[in-house]
Amino acid sequence: MSPSLLSGILKTLAVAICSALLSTSIAQAELLAPFKDDLFAYPHVLRQADDGRYMAVDYRSKRDINQRDEIPERRVNGRYVDLSVRRDQQDLLATTEVARMPHMAVGRQQNARFIVVYLYGQGGNRRQGMDDFTFGGNFNRIKNLAARNGGLYLTTDFSDFGATGARQVASLISLYAAHSPQASVFVACGSMGGGICWRLADNERVAPRLGGLLLLGSHWDEGFLSSRAFKRKVPVFFGHGGEDRVFPVEQQEHFFRSILQKSPGYPARFVRFETGSHGTPIRMSDWRGTLNWMDASR
């Protein structure tokens, strides 16, 4: 083999090794590795504002429900889900200092890298956030993302959306957080569940562990602006339907901008699903992109 040929081979190998190391370091830097990203990517971006923190995306029920679901709003097409994650799913009962808490868990219950908690809205229960087929398979995605990346995903029942329910949820989070001392806690609240999200933002036990809050078709709370989480600059994500008739999108947008006004540069994002309804953000919000952004913002 000639010296020039050998030199060329060595250079090619060096480039390949460097590229592999770079790809590995990028993957390791992200909290969550890709999982069906092409299927759950946001549709076309219609407009952006607030230095990219605000985004309106094109949502169409004929495409994003009727073409995505085998039975509209009841059963998503099979390619959107991976049911092997059910092996890691458990229906449990925990006794905390506050209450007996029926809940469900997927992933590591000890030494988890992160913890994601989903809290339902009016009329829901702990099973909503574990349903593989409704909401376009988006709950199946977060289950897989947690299980595949060394995390823990929890859903739980609670008595109400006020102080009592918040204490119950806080006690369950504290129980699991004690078994995963290095894990950040991300709490996602659908609709009325936001009442608990905002209370947890100032809970003395939970707020120091929060890695982010996700408000999915939910409401606002001015008290957040003086909370422990706000002072820590805990990232906040708002997903909202452009035609939400329960909580008007304009009011949630106003609250989002009040956060930026009080604390310029605050890690807050707003995704408006144009023409979307009250439940659209639960179907369409990108778990992986949002959680990775929140983790990188810390």
KOLZANU-714094 format. One line per field, with one value per residue: x negated, y negated, z negated of N, C-alpha, C in turn; residue in one letter. Coordinates in steps of 0.05 Angstrom, whole numbers. Atoms other than C-alpha are relative to their C-alpha. Example, Ala and Ser with C-alpha at 12.3 -4.5 7.8 and 13.67 -1.06 7.14 Angstrom:
// residues 2
npx	c(-18_16)
npy	c(24_24)
npz	c(0_1)
capx	c(-246_-273)
capy	c(90_21)
capz	c(-156_-143)
cpx	c(-18_15)
cpy	c(-24_-22)
cpz	c(0_-14)
residu	c(a_s)
//
This chain:
// residues 298
npx	c(-17_17_-3_-21_-25_-3_-7_-27_-17_1_-15_-28_-8_0_-24_-23_0_-8_-28_-14_2_-17_-28_-4_-1_-25_-21_2_-7_-29_-13_-16_8_-23_-19_-22_0_-11_-29_-10_10_-21_-6_12_-1_-14_13_15_2_13_26_-2_-13_-28_-3_-26_4_-23_-13_-24_-12_-2_27_13_-17_-13_20_18_-14_-15_-27_6_0_-2_21_20_13_20_27_6_4_16_-14_18_5_-19_14_11_-22_-12_-22_11_-12_20_-10_18_-8_-25_-22_5_1_0_15_12_28_16_28_15_-11_24_22_-8_15_-20_-28_-21_-26_-22_-24_-23_-20_-27_-11_21_11_28_2_0_28_13_-14_18_-13_-13_16_20_23_21_7_18_26_14_7_24_23_9_11_24_21_6_-17_-25_-24_-21_-26_-12_-26_1_-27_-11_20_8_22_2_12_28_15_1_19_27_10_9_24_21_7_16_24_19_13_15_9_12_-19_-18_-28_-16_-28_-18_-27_-20_-25_-3_23_18_-2_20_26_7_5_26_21_8_1_27_14_1_12_29_7_-13_16_-17_-29_-12_-28_-11_-28_-6_-6_22_-1_18_17_25_21_14_4_27_9_7_25_21_-1_-8_-12_-29_-10_-29_-11_-28_-15_-8_-29_-8_-23_-1_18_7_28_10_7_24_22_5_15_27_16_5_24_23_2_10_26_9_18_-10_-4_-28_-7_-29_-7_-29_-8_-21_-26_-3_-19_9_17_21_27_8_5_20_25_24_13_29_11_-5_16_29_4_-1_24_23_-3_7)
npy	c(24_24_19_19_-15_-4_26_6_-18_9_24_-7_-12_21_16_-17_-3_26_3_-18_11_24_-8_-12_21_14_-17_-1_27_3_-17_-21_-8_0_-22_7_29_8_-2_19_27_20_7_24_23_22_25_0_26_-1_-12_-29_-14_-4_-12_-9_-21_-8_-24_-6_-24_-21_-13_-7_-20_-19_-15_-11_-20_-22_8_27_8_-24_-19_10_-20_-16_8_21_-11_-24_-11_-15_15_-9_-18_17_16_-11_14_-2_15_10_13_22_13_16_-16_-24_11_-18_13_-19_7_-13_7_-5_10_7_12_9_24_22_-8_15_-6_12_4_2_21_-7_-25_-20_-17_-7_-17_16_4_-26_-11_-1_5_25_24_-4_-16_17_-11_-23_11_9_-25_-11_18_-3_-27_-4_18_-2_18_-10_15_-5_13_-5_11_19_5_25_16_21_-4_-28_-15_7_-13_-29_-4_7_-21_-22_8_-1_-28_-10_16_-10_-24_9_26_16_4_23_-7_16_-4_8_2_5_14_8_-9_23_10_-13_10_26_-4_-14_19_14_-20_1_-26_-6_21_-1_-23_3_6_14_-3_0_6_-11_8_6_28_17_7_23_-7_-12_20_4_-27_-11_-10_24_11_-18_0_-27_3_-4_-4_3_-9_9_-1_27_3_-11_14_-2_20_15_1_27_5_-15_14_24_-9_-7_24_14_-12_11_29_2_-11_-4_-23_-23_-23_-7_-4_-2_-11_3_-18_16_-14_-22_2_-1_-24_-2_0_-26_-16_11_11_-17_-7_-1_26_17_-9_6_29_7_-10_17_27_1)
npz	c(0_-2_23_-5_3_28_13_-7_16_28_2_-2_26_21_-4_8_29_12_-5_18_27_1_1_26_20_-4_11_29_10_1_20_-13_-27_-18_-1_-18_-3_-26_2_20_-5_-4_-28_-11_18_-13_8_25_13_26_-3_-4_23_-8_-26_-9_-19_-16_10_-16_11_-20_-3_25_13_-18_-14_20_16_-12_8_9_28_17_-4_-19_-18_14_-4_19_27_6_23_17_25_20_18_21_12_24_14_27_21_19_24_8_25_-6_-10_-16_-27_-23_-21_-19_-4_-21_2_25_25_17_-15_-27_-10_1_7_-13_13_-15_16_-17_5_9_-10_-6_22_-5_-24_-24_-9_-7_-22_-23_-26_-2_-4_-22_8_13_26_-5_-5_25_14_-12_4_28_4_-16_8_28_16_12_-8_20_-1_26_7_22_7_-12_-14_18_19_8_-21_-3_21_-6_-22_11_17_-17_-13_19_5_-21_-2_21_-11_-23_10_-21_-22_-2_-2_-19_5_-23_10_-20_6_28_15_3_27_17_-10_11_29_3_-6_25_22_11_-5_-28_-17_-3_-18_-26_-24_-19_1_-26_2_-25_-1_27_7_9_29_5_23_-9_-3_25_10_2_-27_-16_9_-10_-29_-10_-27_-3_-27_-5_-25_1_-25_-9_3_26_11_29_9_-25_-5_3_28_6_-13_16_24_-10_-5_26_11_-13_7_27_0_-27_-3_15_-17_-5_-28_-6_-26_-6_-21_-13_-4_19_22_27_5_-21_10_11_-23_-18_12_-4_26_-1_-5_23_23_-5_3_28_13_-9_11_29)
capx	c(0_-28_-40_9_64_52_54_120_150_127_157_223_224_207_265_313_291_298_367_389_363_398_464_456_442_503_547_521_533_607_652_695_671_715_777_826_806_828_899_906_872_911_947_928_910_956_922_874_866_832_763_787_819_889_909_974_978_1026_1075_1130_1178_1188_1113_1092_1152_1187_1124_1085_1137_1165_1228_1229_1214_1218_1163_1100_1068_1020_958_963_955_908_946_884_880_940_891_864_933_962_1027_1007_1032_987_1001_971_976_1036_1077_1081_1062_1084_1034_1000_926_882_807_757_785_715_659_698_662_726_799_858_927_991_1053_1120_1177_1251_1281_1213_1176_1108_1122_1130_1055_1039_1086_1045_1096_1132_1106_1069_1023_988_993_962_905_889_893_842_798_796_783_730_691_686_743_809_878_935_1009_1051_1121_1135_1196_1203_1167_1156_1112_1130_1116_1051_1028_1045_1006_947_943_939_887_846_850_822_773_741_725_695_655_622_686_720_796_838_912_962_1032_1091_1149_1173_1112_1075_1102_1056_997_1000_1005_945_906_905_904_844_829_843_821_747_749_789_756_816_891_933_1002_1043_1108_1107_1117_1075_1058_1028_1001_948_911_893_883_821_819_821_764_724_742_774_791_865_897_966_1002_1070_1123_1138_1213_1214_1283_1268_1207_1200_1133_1126_1126_1074_1031_1038_1014_956_933_942_889_841_857_842_780_750_715_757_758_830_859_928_953_1021_1054_1094_1167_1154_1204_1198_1166_1120_1057_1059_1061_1010_958_888_866_795_781_812_778_710_718_737_679_630_658_638)
capy	c(0_-67_-121_-168_-115_-98_-171_-179_-119_-145_-213_-182_-140_-201_-240_-181_-173_-247_-248_-188_-220_-285_-250_-211_-274_-309_-250_-246_-321_-312_-285_-245_-208_-209_-166_-171_-244_-246_-226_-275_-335_-400_-417_-478_-539_-597_-652_-666_-722_-740_-721_-652_-637_-641_-598_-587_-522_-496_-447_-414_-363_-327_-313_-311_-269_-236_-215_-199_-157_-90_-109_-185_-207_-135_-94_-120_-83_-29_-61_-117_-70_-18_26_62_7_39_89_31_5_16_-4_-19_-46_-89_-110_-178_-223_-257_-203_-135_-150_-104_-118_-86_-84_-69_-66_-68_-75_-81_-126_-153_-205_-247_-244_-265_-271_-281_-310_-304_-355_-353_-283_-248_-197_-166_-120_-178_-192_-118_-107_-85_-99_-163_-234_-210_-163_-221_-187_-124_-168_-198_-128_-103_-165_-155_-80_-84_-140_-118_-161_-152_-172_-177_-190_-194_-204_-262_-289_-359_-414_-457_-457_-386_-356_-394_-368_-297_-303_-337_-280_-228_-268_-275_-200_-184_-241_-214_-150_-189_-245_-269_-272_-336_-334_-357_-366_-368_-392_-386_-435_-443_-404_-470_-489_-438_-458_-529_-507_-460_-519_-548_-483_-483_-409_-405_-472_-462_-397_-424_-421_-449_-459_-442_-474_-437_-473_-500_-566_-620_-642_-710_-680_-644_-709_-710_-635_-595_-565_-634_-658_-597_-610_-541_-533_-537_-511_-532_-491_-519_-510_-572_-558_-535_-552_-534_-577_-632_-630_-705_-706_-651_-688_-751_-713_-684_-753_-779_-729_-755_-827_-815_-774_-786_-724_-678_-607_-605_-579_-583_-539_-558_-503_-546_-523_-472_-458_-450_-380_-393_-409_-341_-308_-353_-379_-352_-317_-305_-374_-408_-366_-372_-447_-451_-408_-450_-514_-495)
capz	c(0_20_-34_0_2_-71_-90_-54_-90_-158_-144_-124_-188_-230_-200_-211_-283_-298_-266_-308_-372_-355_-342_-407_-447_-417_-433_-504_-512_-500_-554_-505_-443_-381_-378_-319_-311_-238_-257_-315_-285_-285_-220_-179_-221_-203_-242_-299_-349_-415_-389_-370_-437_-405_-347_-310_-272_-219_-250_-209_-239_-173_-169_-242_-266_-208_-171_-234_-269_-249_-288_-296_-367_-392_-361_-326_-267_-291_-263_-315_-374_-403_-451_-478_-531_-565_-596_-638_-659_-729_-764_-836_-902_-946_-1017_-1030_-1091_-1057_-1024_-990_-918_-861_-805_-745_-728_-668_-673_-730_-799_-829_-804_-745_-702_-701_-723_-681_-714_-674_-709_-675_-670_-687_-680_-672_-714_-719_-660_-611_-608_-598_-540_-480_-426_-442_-429_-367_-405_-441_-509_-481_-457_-525_-555_-506_-513_-589_-587_-532_-565_-636_-661_-698_-674_-725_-722_-785_-812_-859_-894_-864_-826_-888_-950_-971_-904_-899_-967_-945_-880_-916_-965_-909_-872_-935_-947_-879_-878_-942_-904_-846_-879_-815_-773_-751_-754_-695_-707_-649_-664_-618_-621_-694_-717_-709_-777_-808_-763_-788_-861_-853_-826_-896_-936_-982_-969_-895_-867_-881_-839_-781_-713_-676_-673_-612_-607_-554_-537_-607_-644_-675_-746_-762_-826_-786_-777_-851_-859_-878_-808_-775_-817_-796_-723_-715_-641_-622_-559_-535_-483_-463_-410_-368_-376_-448_-475_-547_-559_-505_-472_-474_-550_-554_-504_-546_-608_-569_-549_-620_-640_-588_-607_-680_-666_-597_-572_-616_-588_-565_-500_-468_-412_-383_-343_-294_-288_-344_-399_-474_-471_-411_-452_-486_-418_-383_-433_-420_-484_-462_-435_-495_-549_-515_-511_-584_-606_-564_-595_-666)
cpx	c(-18_5_23_27_6_8_29_20_2_16_30_10_2_26_24_2_9_30_17_-1_17_29_7_3_26_23_0_8_30_12_14_-10_25_17_24_2_14_31_12_-11_23_5_-13_3_11_-13_-14_-2_-16_-27_1_13_30_1_29_-4_27_12_26_11_2_-26_-9_18_8_-21_-20_12_14_30_-3_5_2_-23_-18_-9_-24_-28_-9_-7_-19_10_-19_-5_20_-13_-11_22_12_22_-5_17_-21_14_-20_10_26_23_-10_3_-1_-15_-11_-28_-11_-28_-13_12_-22_-21_8_-16_18_27_19_27_21_25_23_18_26_9_-21_-6_-28_-4_-2_-29_-15_13_-17_12_14_-20_-24_-25_-21_-7_-18_-28_-15_-6_-25_-25_-11_-14_-26_-23_-6_17_24_23_22_26_13_28_-4_28_12_-23_-9_-22_-3_-12_-29_-17_-3_-22_-29_-11_-9_-26_-24_-9_-18_-26_-21_-15_-17_-11_-12_20_14_28_14_29_16_29_19_25_0_-23_-20_2_-20_-28_-8_-4_-27_-23_-10_-1_-29_-16_-4_-15_-30_-9_11_-20_17_30_11_30_13_30_10_4_-24_4_-21_-19_-27_-23_-14_-7_-29_-11_-7_-26_-24_-2_5_14_30_7_30_7_30_13_10_30_10_23_3_-18_-10_-30_-12_-8_-25_-25_-8_-16_-28_-18_-5_-24_-25_-4_-13_-29_-10_-21_10_5_29_5_30_3_30_6_24_23_4_20_-13_-20_-23_-28_-9_-7_-26_-26_-22_-14_-30_-13_3_-17_-30_-6_0_-25_-25_1_-9_-28)
cpy	c(-25_-19_-19_13_4_-25_-7_17_-9_-25_5_12_-21_-16_16_2_-26_-5_17_-11_-24_7_12_-21_-16_16_1_-27_-3_19_24_4_1_25_-9_-30_-9_0_-21_-28_-20_-4_-26_-23_-24_-27_4_-28_4_14_30_15_6_11_9_21_7_26_3_27_23_15_11_18_21_17_13_23_21_-4_-28_-4_24_19_-10_23_13_-10_-22_11_23_11_17_-14_9_20_-16_-15_15_-18_4_-16_-7_-13_-21_-12_-15_18_26_-9_22_-15_22_-10_16_-9_6_-13_-6_-11_-7_-25_-24_12_-18_8_-14_-1_-7_-24_11_26_21_17_8_16_-17_-3_25_13_-1_-10_-26_-23_5_16_-16_10_24_-10_-7_25_12_-17_4_27_4_-18_-1_-18_14_-18_9_-14_8_-11_-20_-10_-25_-16_-24_8_29_18_-5_13_30_5_-6_22_24_-7_1_28_11_-15_8_24_-6_-28_-18_-8_-27_10_-19_7_-11_0_-6_-14_-8_10_-22_-12_12_-8_-26_1_14_-20_-15_19_3_26_6_-20_2_23_-4_-6_-14_6_-1_-4_6_-7_-8_-30_-14_-6_-21_6_13_-20_-7_27_7_8_-24_-12_17_1_29_-4_6_2_-2_12_-6_1_-28_-5_13_-16_2_-21_-15_-3_-27_-6_15_-13_-25_7_8_-24_-16_12_-12_-29_-3_10_5_22_25_23_9_3_3_11_-1_18_-13_18_23_-6_3_23_2_1_27_19_-8_-9_21_5_-2_-27_-18_8_-5_-29_-8_9_-17_-28_-2_-10)
cpz	c(0_-24_5_-4_-30_-15_5_-17_-29_-4_0_-26_-22_2_-10_-30_-14_4_-19_-28_-3_-2_-27_-21_2_-11_-30_-12_-3_-20_13_28_18_-2_17_4_26_-2_-19_3_4_30_7_-20_16_-6_-27_-11_-26_2_2_-22_6_28_5_22_14_-10_16_-10_21_4_-27_-18_19_15_-18_-15_17_-6_-12_-29_-19_3_23_18_-14_2_-20_-28_0_-26_-18_-27_-22_-20_-24_-16_-24_-11_-30_-19_-20_-23_-8_-26_3_7_12_29_21_23_19_7_23_-3_-27_-24_-20_19_29_7_-1_-7_15_-12_18_-18_18_-7_-9_13_6_-24_8_25_26_11_6_24_25_25_3_3_19_-8_-16_-28_3_6_-25_-17_11_-4_-29_-3_15_-8_-29_-18_-12_8_-19_8_-27_-3_-23_-5_12_12_-18_-18_-8_21_4_-22_5_21_-10_-17_16_14_-19_-7_21_3_-20_10_25_-5_21_22_-2_4_20_-3_23_-10_23_-11_-30_-18_-5_-28_-19_9_-14_-30_-5_5_-25_-24_-9_5_29_17_3_19_28_22_21_-5_28_-3_27_1_-28_-5_-12_-30_-5_-23_7_1_-26_-13_-2_28_18_-7_8_30_11_27_0_30_0_27_0_28_8_-2_-25_-11_-30_-12_25_3_-4_-29_-8_13_-16_-25_7_3_-26_-14_12_-7_-28_-2_29_2_-15_19_2_30_3_28_3_23_14_9_-20_-22_-27_-4_19_-11_-11_23_15_-12_2_-27_1_3_-24_-24_4_-2_-29_-15_8_-12_-29_-4)
residu	c(m_s_p_s_l_l_s_g_i_l_k_t_l_a_v_a_i_c_s_a_l_l_s_t_s_i_a_q_a_e_l_l_a_p_f_k_d_d_l_f_a_y_p_h_v_l_r_q_a_d_d_g_r_y_m_a_v_d_y_r_s_k_r_d_i_n_q_r_d_e_i_p_e_r_r_v_n_g_r_y_v_d_l_s_v_r_r_d_q_q_d_l_l_a_t_t_e_v_a_r_m_p_h_m_a_v_g_r_q_q_n_a_r_f_i_v_v_y_l_y_g_q_g_g_n_r_r_q_g_m_d_d_f_t_f_g_g_n_f_n_r_i_k_n_l_a_a_r_n_g_g_l_y_l_t_t_d_f_s_d_f_g_a_t_g_a_r_q_v_a_s_l_i_s_l_y_a_a_h_s_p_q_a_s_v_f_v_a_c_g_s_m_g_g_g_i_c_w_r_l_a_d_n_e_r_v_a_p_r_l_g_g_l_l_l_l_g_s_h_w_d_e_g_f_l_s_s_r_a_f_k_r_k_v_p_v_f_f_g_h_g_g_e_d_r_v_f_p_v_e_q_q_e_h_f_f_r_s_i_l_q_k_s_p_g_y_p_a_r_f_v_r_f_e_t_g_s_h_g_t_p_i_r_m_s_d_w_r_g_t_l_n_w_m_d_a_s_r)
//
